[in-house]
């Protein structure tokens, strides 16, 4: 059983281990839901696979997120992960996975599948399905902010 304070501590500890945009100013930035255990575990995996330091990570709940995606609302950021490249390009959801499949060697085997012509709508649909279920898969017992309940439909 997890208590709200424990979930907050898990979130802070996990995020502290991830490279920050200030630590890697030349890196692409992955913006993710830092209050979601499933999301945190996935970005931790991405960080572990990033042997060349190409990525930095930022929770969508961090106020600095507005610097990188000022046009996106909190609800849009809650719907999907985003990658903001060094050139300022923004990719969300399955588009972000496509982008990452070109950056991380461990994801190269997925790149041909993710880049099949005209397949992006299918991958976006699948990504949205996983995103909607992420709080269930993350085994969130309690949620201090209530965002788990709102997005656990």
C-alpha positions, 0 to 999 in steps of 0.5 A: 500500500502506498501513501500520498507522501510516498508517491510524492517522494517516489516522484521526486527521487526518480526525477532527481536521477534523470538528466535535467535540461539545465544539465544537458542544454544541448539535449532534446527534452522529453516532457512526461507526466512526472506523477505517473509511475508508468511514465516515470519508469518508461522515461527512466528506461529511455534515460538508461538507454541514452548512452550518448547523453542526447536526452534531458527530461522534464516533468510536465508538472515542472513550471519550466515546461512553459519555456519549452512548450508555451503553446501547449495546455496542461491538458494537452501535456497530460494526454501524451509525452512530448519531445522538444528537439534542439531545433525547437521541433515538437513531437507528441505521442507516437510522433515522439516515439518516432523521434526517439527511435531515431535518437536511441540505438536501442530503439532502432529496431522499432524505427522501420515499423514506426515509420511505415508510410501512412501508419502514424494514425494507427500508432497515435491511436495505440499511443492514446490507448496506452496513455489513457490506461497508464495510471492503471498500469502504474498501480497508483493506489493514491494520488495527492493531486487528483490527476490520477482520477481524472485521467484514469478513465 
